[in-house]
């Protein structure tokens, strides 16, 4: 059977490159020196060079999965960050991740990138659902190794048993 396959990664790269090219052309067309509408009043058009053309993808990239023994695992790609700048905490039914970009990895003024796919930005209070009644927060293990933060949330012991909780049902007349 002859099936046609396509590489989604290559397609997304082409889309990204086209969007970046459009971004560059649009910005360059409305530069102060070339903009006939500018007339010395300051920039009428704000253009952010750090536009994220992959808005459906979270930053940082993450794997979230559950093992056979019901451990909830989070793996965050935090290359370039330092352990001391990463904070994990629980708030209600959520695990909250925050991280600060180290000073040496921050933006440099006057730099024009030819290709930029590696972006560093602060992570502020990203919430990941981890129900308090399902996972044992006292035995959480978080290991930061080679730029990957791996968080292992073990399950809580099942206190209700296999039968669960019985609910009595009453008729209308009661």
N, CA, C and O of each residue as an XYZ file, in Angstrom:
696
protein
N       0.849     -1.167      0.000
C       0.000      0.000      0.000
C       0.902      1.240      0.000
O       1.833      1.349      0.797
N       0.607      2.151     -0.894
C       1.412      3.354     -1.028
C       0.674      4.521     -0.363
O      -0.275      5.076     -0.917
N       1.135      4.873      0.834
C       0.513      5.983      1.563
C       1.394      7.207      1.478
O       2.620      7.111      1.537
N       0.771      8.342      1.341
C       1.522      9.594      1.351
C       1.597     10.098      2.776
O       0.575     10.251      3.446
N       2.795     10.353      3.232
C       3.016     10.852      4.583
C       3.596     12.258      4.478
O       4.306     12.576      3.523
N       3.294     13.085      5.453
C       3.906     14.401      5.496
C       4.469     14.632      6.884
O       4.000     14.066      7.872
N       5.471     15.465      6.931
C       6.179     15.769      8.168
C       5.572     17.028      8.772
O       5.815     18.133      8.289
N       4.775     16.858      9.838
C       4.104     17.997     10.463
C       5.114     19.009     11.003
O       4.850     20.211     11.003
N       6.254     18.533     11.456
C       7.293     19.443     11.944
C       7.787     20.361     10.841
O       7.971     21.558     11.057
N       8.003     19.794      9.646
C       8.459     20.595      8.511
C       7.381     21.594      8.098
O       7.682     22.745      7.780
N       6.127     21.152      8.104
C       5.020     22.045      7.760
C       4.955     23.216      8.744
O       4.798     24.365      8.331
N       5.076     22.923     10.059
C       5.029     23.986     11.063
C       6.228     24.925     10.919
O       6.091     26.130     11.131
N       7.394     24.397     10.565
C       8.551     25.252     10.324
C       8.302     26.203      9.152
O       8.668     27.377      9.214
N       7.677     25.696      8.084
C       7.368     26.540      6.935
C       6.360     27.617      7.312
O       6.492     28.766      6.891
N       5.351     27.253      8.102
C       4.368     28.235      8.566
C       5.056     29.287      9.423
O       4.825     30.484      9.251
N       5.909     28.837     10.354
C       6.630     29.769     11.223
C       7.504     30.711     10.402
O       7.498     31.920     10.629
N       8.247     30.165      9.459
C       9.128     31.001      8.637
C       8.334     32.009      7.811
O       8.759     33.155      7.660
N       7.187     31.593      7.277
C       6.340     32.512      6.510
C       5.807     33.616      7.413
O       5.790     34.782      7.019
N       5.375     33.267      8.606
C       4.870     34.272      9.551
C       5.989     35.223      9.962
O       5.766     36.429     10.073
N       7.179     34.696     10.187
C       8.306     35.541     10.563
C       8.679     36.470      9.418
O       8.984     37.640      9.648
N       8.658     35.965      8.182
C       8.966     36.792      7.021
C       7.933     37.909      6.880
O       8.292     39.057      6.618
N       6.658     37.578      7.052
C       5.599     38.587      7.007
C       5.823     39.629      8.100
O       5.701     40.831      7.865
N       6.149     39.149      9.293
C       6.403     40.045     10.423
C       7.530     41.015     10.086
O       7.404     42.220     10.308
N       8.621     40.495      9.554
C       9.772     41.342      9.217
C       9.409     42.361      8.136
O       9.759     43.535      8.254
N       8.711     41.925      7.088
C       8.323     42.824      6.002
C       7.370     43.904      6.495
O       7.503     45.071      6.128
N       6.423     43.520      7.313
C       5.440     44.464      7.832
C       6.123     45.510      8.709
O       5.867     46.707      8.572
N       6.993     45.052      9.608
C       7.707     45.974     10.494
C       8.583     46.919      9.682
O       8.598     48.126      9.924
N       9.314     46.361      8.715
C      10.213     47.189      7.915
C       9.443     48.198      7.066
O       9.935     49.300      6.825
N       8.252     47.840      6.613
C       7.442     48.746      5.793
C       6.948     49.941      6.586
O       6.747     51.016      6.022
N       6.750     49.770      7.886
C       6.225     50.847      8.713
C       7.274     51.432      9.647
O       6.941     52.008     10.683
N       8.528     51.285      9.281
C       9.616     51.887     10.056
C       9.469     53.405      9.977
O       8.963     53.925      8.982
N       9.906     54.116     11.009
C       9.702     55.563     11.079
C      10.209     56.293      9.836
O       9.560     57.223      9.357
N      11.357     55.880      9.313
C      11.922     56.579      8.159
C      11.131     56.361      6.887
O      11.192     57.197      5.985
N      10.386     55.264      6.779
C       9.663     54.950      5.557
C       8.161     55.151      5.691
O       7.437     55.008      4.706
N       7.687     55.470      6.854
C       6.259     55.553      7.082
C       5.746     56.943      6.726
O       6.083     57.910      7.411
N       4.942     57.069      5.674
C       4.443     58.393      5.288
C       3.458     58.959      6.306
O       3.201     60.163      6.299
N       2.898     58.120      7.184
C       1.915     58.586      8.154
C       2.542     58.978      9.484
O       1.848     59.484     10.365
N       3.828     58.755      9.644
C       4.485     58.965     10.941
C       4.509     60.438     11.331
O       4.060     60.781     12.424
N       5.012     61.307     10.486
C       5.041     62.754     10.641
C       5.590     63.207     11.996
O       5.123     64.210     12.537
N       6.564     62.496     12.552
C       7.260     62.933     13.746
C       6.478     62.862     15.044
O       6.902     63.467     16.030
N       5.372     62.163     15.094
C       4.556     62.107     16.302
C       4.912     60.934     17.207
O       4.171     60.662     18.152
N       5.978     60.252     16.968
C       6.284     59.047     17.737
C       5.710     57.836     17.028
O       4.937     57.983     16.081
N       6.069     56.669     17.460
C       5.615     55.466     16.753
C       4.104     55.286     16.876
O       3.569     55.195     17.981
N       3.428     55.234     15.740
C       1.985     55.003     15.748
C       1.672     53.520     15.725
O       0.538     53.107     15.965
N       2.675     52.736     15.438
C       2.452     51.289     15.338
C       3.419     50.581     16.274
O       4.634     50.672     16.099
N       2.891     49.880     17.262
C       3.740     49.109     18.170
C       3.899     47.716     17.594
O       2.907     47.041     17.320
N       5.125     47.280     17.409
C       5.372     45.950     16.868
C       6.297     45.200     17.804
O       7.407     45.655     18.082
N       5.855     44.068     18.287
C       6.635     43.271     19.219
C       7.360     42.177     18.454
O       6.719     41.304     17.869
N       8.684     42.210     18.451
C       9.461     41.208     17.724
C       9.406     39.834     18.389
O       9.813     38.844     17.781
N       8.919     39.755     19.602
C       8.880     38.491     20.328
C       7.507     37.843     20.262
O       7.112     37.132     21.186
N       6.780     38.078     19.188
C       5.461     37.473     19.034
C       5.619     35.958     18.972
O       6.490     35.441     18.272
N       4.789     35.270     19.694
C       4.819     33.814     19.698
C       3.876     33.305     18.617
O       2.660     33.456     18.733
N       4.433     32.698     17.557
C       3.616     32.196     16.470
C       3.093     30.789     16.736
O       2.420     30.214     15.880
N       3.386     30.231     17.891
C       2.843     28.941     18.293
C       2.012     29.131     19.563
O       2.364     28.570     20.601
N       0.932     29.896     19.518
C       0.198     30.196     20.755
C      -0.452     28.980     21.383
O      -0.774     29.015     22.571
N      -0.660     27.904     20.634
C      -1.300     26.716     21.189
C      -0.327     25.886     22.028
O      -0.758     25.001     22.768
N       0.959     26.154     21.925
C       1.947     25.405     22.673
C       2.347     26.189     23.914
O       2.645     27.380     23.829
N       2.354     25.538     25.047
C       2.741     26.187     26.296
C       4.252     26.306     26.394
O       4.996     25.512     25.818
N       4.674     27.285     27.114
C       6.079     27.448     27.442
C       6.186     27.327     28.949
O       5.478     28.032     29.669
N       7.015     26.490     29.428
C       7.976     25.647     28.737
C       7.309     24.381     28.186
O       6.234     23.988     28.642
N       7.955     23.750     27.206
C       7.425     22.481     26.726
C       7.361     21.476     27.878
O       8.235     21.458     28.745
N       6.329     20.650     27.879
C       6.154     19.714     28.991
C       5.563     18.399     28.515
O       4.785     18.351     27.562
N       5.954     17.332     29.205
C       5.299     16.033     29.087
C       4.557     15.815     30.393
O       5.105     16.041     31.472
N       3.312     15.376     30.294
C       2.535     15.062     31.487
C       1.903     13.703     31.239
O       1.186     13.501     30.259
N       2.183     12.768     32.153
C       1.659     11.422     31.954
C       1.487     10.718     33.291
O       1.979     11.175     34.322
N       0.776      9.592     33.249
C       0.560      8.794     34.452
C       1.145      7.401     34.212
O       0.936      6.798     33.159
N       1.872      6.910     35.194
C       2.480      5.584     35.090
C       1.452      4.508     35.468
O       0.358      4.820     35.937
N       1.818      3.252     35.259
C       0.925      2.144     35.596
C       0.573      2.115     37.076
O      -0.530      1.717     37.449
N       1.521      2.539     37.927
C       1.250      2.523     39.370
C       0.647      3.850     39.853
O       0.746      4.186     41.033
N       0.020      4.603     38.932
C      -0.769      5.812     39.219
C       0.033      7.013     39.698
O      -0.523      7.899     40.346
N       1.343      7.065     39.391
C       2.141      8.256     39.676
C       1.884      9.258     38.558
O       1.911      8.895     37.382
N       1.635     10.509     38.914
C       1.465     11.575     37.934
C       2.834     12.220     37.739
O       3.447     12.690     38.697
N       3.309     12.240     36.496
C       4.654     12.727     36.181
C       4.553     13.975     35.300
O       3.822     14.003     34.309
N       5.302     14.996     35.687
C       5.450     16.208     34.898
C       6.922     16.318     34.523
O       7.791     16.186     35.385
N       7.211     16.559     33.248
C       8.579     16.813     32.788
C       8.576     18.159     32.062
O       7.908     18.317     31.041
N       9.319     19.116     32.588
C       9.378     20.457     32.011
C      10.756     20.693     31.414
O      11.765     20.459     32.080
N      10.816     21.153     30.172
C      12.081     21.492     29.526
C      12.463     22.911     29.941
O      11.886     23.885     29.456
N      13.431     23.017     30.832
C      13.851     24.309     31.378
C      15.336     24.562     31.124
O      16.048     25.047     32.004
N      15.796     24.233     29.930
C      17.198     24.461     29.588
C      17.506     25.944     29.703
O      16.727     26.784     29.252
N      18.641     26.262     30.306
C      19.049     27.646     30.483
C      18.657     28.226     31.834
O      19.236     29.220     32.273
N      17.692     27.623     32.490
C      17.291     28.078     33.824
C      18.208     27.451     34.863
O      18.854     26.435     34.608
N      18.256     28.067     36.032
C      19.030     27.526     37.139
C      18.076     27.053     38.220
O      16.999     27.619     38.406
N      18.478     26.015     38.927
C      17.648     25.414     39.969
C      17.159     26.448     40.980
O      16.010     26.388     41.418
N      18.004     27.378     41.348
C      17.645     28.376     42.366
C      16.566     29.339     41.872
O      15.927     30.008     42.684
N      16.349     29.423     40.556
C      15.362     30.342     39.992
C      14.019     29.681     39.697
O      13.120     30.317     39.147
N      13.878     28.404     40.062
C      12.651     27.659     39.794
C      11.902     27.454     41.099
O      12.499     27.098     42.115
N      10.591     27.678     41.072
C       9.771     27.495     42.269
C       8.560     26.626     41.932
O       7.861     26.859     40.946
N       8.333     25.622     42.773
C       7.157     24.753     42.671
C       6.411     24.821     43.990
O       7.023     24.767     45.056
N       5.098     24.938     43.923
C       4.295     24.921     45.139
C       2.916     24.388     44.798
O       2.526     24.328     43.632
N       2.188     24.003     45.829
C       0.814     23.555     45.649
C      -0.121     24.631     46.176
O       0.116     25.226     47.227
N      -1.183     24.864     45.425
C      -2.206     25.817     45.833
C      -3.548     25.192     45.467
O      -3.918     25.125     44.295
N      -4.267     24.739     46.486
C      -5.533     24.051     46.227
C      -5.279     22.759     45.469
O      -4.422     21.964     45.854
N      -6.016     22.553     44.406
C      -5.866     21.349     43.591
C      -4.846     21.522     42.467
O      -4.839     20.736     41.519
N      -3.993     22.525     42.556
C      -3.050     22.803     41.484
C      -1.607     22.826     41.974
O      -1.309     23.257     43.087
N      -0.725     22.348     41.104
C       0.703     22.537     41.292
C       1.042     23.792     40.480
O       0.646     23.913     39.321
N       1.768     24.713     41.089
C       2.062     25.991     40.450
C       3.565     26.082     40.181
O       4.378     25.899     41.087
N       3.923     26.366     38.927
C       5.316     26.480     38.495
C       5.621     27.932     38.159
O       4.875     28.580     37.425
N       6.726     28.437     38.703
C       7.239     29.765     38.366
C       8.744     29.654     38.189
O       9.389     28.840     38.851
N       9.309     30.466     37.302
C      10.763     30.460     37.096
C      11.186     31.803     36.519
O      10.443     32.435     35.768
N      12.374     32.221     36.877
C      12.949     33.485     36.389
C      14.133     33.181     35.477
O      14.974     32.337     35.786
N      14.182     33.878     34.358
C      15.290     33.719     33.422
C      16.551     34.318     34.050
O      16.516     35.452     34.527
N      17.662     33.576     34.057
C      18.911     34.135     34.587
C      19.326     35.381     33.799
O      19.038     35.493     32.608
N      19.989     36.296     34.456
C      20.374     37.578     33.851
C      21.172     37.373     32.565
O      20.944     38.073     31.579
N      22.091     36.433     32.567
C      22.934     36.229     31.374
C      22.149     35.682     30.180
O      22.650     35.712     29.056
N      20.924     35.179     30.404
C      20.105     34.651     29.311
C      19.046     35.658     28.854
O      18.273     35.364     27.942
N      19.002     36.830     29.470
C      17.976     37.813     29.138
C      18.291     38.488     27.800
O      19.365     38.302     27.227
N      17.334     39.267     27.326
C      17.454     39.947     26.033
C      18.644     40.913     26.023
O      18.955     41.547     27.031
N      19.292     41.009     24.879
C      20.385     41.955     24.699
C      19.923     43.042     23.730
O      19.328     42.747     22.694
N      20.200     44.288     24.070
C      19.783     45.396     23.208
C      20.629     45.423     21.942
O      21.812     45.083     21.963
N      20.014     45.826     20.854
C      20.720     46.006     19.600
C      21.027     44.724     18.855
O      21.769     44.750     17.872
N      20.480     43.609     19.292
C      20.736     42.336     18.620
C      19.625     42.074     17.612
O      18.445     42.206     17.936
N      19.997     41.703     16.397
C      19.013     41.320     15.393
C      19.268     39.849     15.061
O      20.341     39.486     14.578
N      18.290     39.030     15.320
C      18.430     37.601     15.109
C      18.175     37.261     13.644
O      17.271     37.822     13.024
N      18.969     36.343     13.088
C      18.729     35.829     11.752
C      17.717     34.695     11.803
O      16.883     34.543     10.910
N      17.805     33.918     12.843
C      16.825     32.863     13.107
C      16.726     32.748     14.611
O      17.741     32.683     15.305
N      15.507     32.722     15.116
C      15.342     32.667     16.563
C      14.228     31.700     16.910
O      13.049     32.014     16.749
N      14.598     30.547     17.379
C      13.636     29.544     17.809
C      13.773     29.263     19.294
O      12.868     28.697     19.907
N      14.893     29.651     19.872
C      15.140     29.432     21.289
C      14.882     30.738     22.013
O      15.674     31.678     21.938
N      13.752     30.781     22.720
C      13.376     32.000     23.437
C      13.299     31.688     24.919
O      12.797     30.640     25.325
N      13.797     32.598     25.706
C      13.725     32.461     27.156
C      12.790     33.530     27.677
O      12.908     34.702     27.318
N      11.862     33.126     28.523
C      10.992     34.104     29.164
C      10.607     33.587     30.536
O      10.588     32.382     30.787
N      10.301     34.525     31.415
C       9.894     34.150     32.764
C       8.614     33.331     32.716
O       7.769     33.510     31.839
N       8.495     32.444     33.665
C       7.301     31.618     33.805
C       6.628     32.075     35.088
O       7.234     32.038     36.159
N       5.387     32.502     34.984
C       4.717     33.056     36.153
C       3.439     32.291     36.464
O       2.473     32.328     35.701
N       3.448     31.604     37.583
C       2.265     30.949     38.147
C       1.483     30.092     37.151
O       0.265     30.218     37.030
N       2.201     29.221     36.442
C       1.507     28.271     35.571
C       0.915     27.170     36.434
O       1.611     26.562     37.247
N      -0.369     26.918     36.252
C      -1.083     25.963     37.102
C      -1.306     24.651     36.358
O      -1.697     24.634     35.191
N      -1.046     23.555     37.064
C      -1.239     22.210     36.534
C      -2.113     21.443     37.510
O      -1.811     21.367     38.701
N      -3.186     20.880     37.006
C      -4.169     20.193     37.847
C      -3.567     18.925     38.448
O      -3.105     18.037     37.731
N      -3.582     18.860     39.773
C      -3.096     17.703     40.529
C      -3.937     17.626     41.799
O      -3.517     18.132     42.840
N      -5.121     16.999     41.738
C      -6.078     17.027     42.852
C      -5.464     16.585     44.176
O      -4.804     15.550     44.268
N      -5.700     17.394     45.184
C      -5.141     17.152     46.509
C      -5.617     15.833     47.097
O      -4.874     15.177     47.827
N      -6.836     15.442     46.791
C      -7.374     14.201     47.364
C      -6.875     12.954     46.641
O      -7.115     11.843     47.116
N      -6.198     13.099     45.520
C      -5.721     11.950     44.736
C      -4.218     11.708     44.849
O      -3.758     10.585     44.647
N      -3.439     12.759     45.174
C      -1.985     12.629     45.153
C      -1.373     13.024     46.493
O      -1.807     13.981     47.135
N      -0.363     12.272     46.897
C       0.318     12.464     48.173
C       1.382     13.547     48.026
O       2.462     13.296     47.492
N       1.082     14.720     48.490
C       1.987     15.855     48.330
C       3.185     15.802     49.269
O       4.175     16.500     49.051
N       3.102     14.984     50.306
C       4.224     14.870     51.242
C       5.384     14.072     50.658
O       6.518     14.213     51.116
N       5.120     13.235     49.656
C       6.158     12.383     49.074
C       6.520     12.773     47.637
O       7.038     11.948     46.884
N       6.252     14.012     47.258
C       6.574     14.475     45.906
C       8.089     14.525     45.736
O       8.815     14.949     46.635
N       8.550     14.086     44.572
C       9.976     14.166     44.239
C      10.129     15.055     43.013
O       9.485     14.833     41.988
N      10.994     16.069     43.130
C      11.285     16.961     42.010
C      12.789     16.948     41.786
O      13.560     17.280     42.686
N      13.206     16.562     40.579
C      14.626     16.471     40.248
C      14.896     17.328     39.011
O      14.231     17.178     37.986
N      15.876     18.227     39.117
C      16.289     19.073     38.001
C      17.627     18.574     37.503
O      18.641     18.702     38.188
N      17.628     18.002     36.304
C      18.838     17.377     35.770
C      18.920     17.638     34.271
O      17.969     17.371     33.537
N      20.050     18.156     33.821
C      20.314     18.410     32.402
C      19.222     19.272     31.755
O      18.848     19.044     30.604
N      18.720     20.248     32.490
C      17.738     21.171     31.935
C      16.308     20.668     31.934
O      15.424     21.332     31.393
N      16.059     19.510     32.529
C      14.702     18.961     32.603
C      14.310     18.830     34.068
O      15.014     18.210     34.865
N      13.175     19.426     34.403
C      12.621     19.299     35.747
C      11.576     18.190     35.707
O      10.565     18.296     35.013
N      11.838     17.119     36.466
C      10.906     15.991     36.516
C      10.269     15.975     37.897
O      10.959     15.888     38.913
N       8.937     16.059     37.921
C       8.171     16.078     39.160
C       7.320     14.812     39.201
O       6.549     14.541     38.281
N       7.470     14.037     40.285
C       6.766     12.762     40.460
C       5.797     12.891     41.636
O       6.220     13.027     42.784
N       4.499     12.847     41.344
C       3.475     12.912     42.390
C       2.913     11.513     42.599
O       2.206     10.998     41.733
N       3.218     10.887     43.741
C       2.683      9.543     43.995
C       1.204      9.623     44.388
O       0.746     10.641     44.908
N       0.467      8.543     44.135
C      -0.956      8.549     44.497
C      -1.140      8.430     46.003
O      -0.277      7.905     46.707
N      -2.264      8.921     46.483
C      -2.617      8.723     47.886
C      -3.136      7.307     48.031
O      -3.677      6.721     47.094
N      -2.959      6.771     49.231
C      -3.506      5.446     49.504
C      -5.024      5.533     49.440
O      -5.616      6.503     49.914
N      -5.644      4.533     48.864
C      -7.097      4.512     48.703
C      -7.741      4.205     50.046
O      -7.708      3.063     50.505
N      -8.327      5.215     50.676
C      -8.929      5.032     51.999
C     -10.371      4.552     51.918
O     -10.878      3.988     52.888
N     -11.040      4.755     50.801
C     -12.448      4.361     50.695
C     -12.597      2.875     50.372
O     -13.681      2.313     50.531
N     -11.531      2.243     49.928
C     -11.626      0.836     49.549
C     -12.205      0.684     48.149
O     -12.574      1.669     47.510
N     -12.281     -0.554     47.680
C     -12.786     -0.808     46.341
C     -14.293     -0.602     46.228
O     -14.809     -0.334     45.143
N     -14.999     -0.728     47.357
C     -16.453     -0.599     47.320
C     -16.882      0.840     47.130
O     -17.965      1.085     46.600
N     -16.080      1.791     47.541
C     -16.444      3.198     47.455
C     -17.405      3.569     48.563
O     -17.440      2.912     49.604
N     -18.172      4.596     48.354
C     -19.125      5.076     49.344
C     -20.526      4.800     48.808
O     -20.857      5.189     47.688
N     -21.328      4.142     49.596
C     -22.695      3.805     49.190
C     -23.614      4.993     49.409
O     -23.543      5.657     50.442
N     -24.480      5.262     48.433
C     -25.443      6.352     48.525
C     -26.834      5.755     48.520
O     -27.200      5.027     47.597
N     -27.615      6.061     49.555
C     -29.000      5.594     49.622
C     -29.872      6.415     48.708
O     -29.782      7.642     48.677
N     -30.716      5.732     47.966
C     -31.648      6.406     47.054
C     -33.046      6.247     47.620
O     -33.467      5.134     47.937
N     -33.759      7.338     47.747
C     -35.110      7.317     48.272
C     -36.102      7.626     47.173
O     -35.793      8.343     46.221
N     -37.307      7.074     47.316
C     -38.360      7.325     46.337
C     -38.977      8.701     46.531
O     -38.638      9.410     47.479
N     -39.877      9.077     45.641
C     -40.548     10.360     45.696
C     -41.401     10.532     46.942
O     -41.514     11.635     47.477
N     -41.999      9.444     47.403
C     -42.919      9.516     48.508
C     -42.257      9.856     49.829
O     -42.937     10.335     50.737
N     -41.011      9.639     49.969
C     -40.324      9.831     51.251
C     -40.181     11.257     51.638
O     -39.623     11.557     52.693
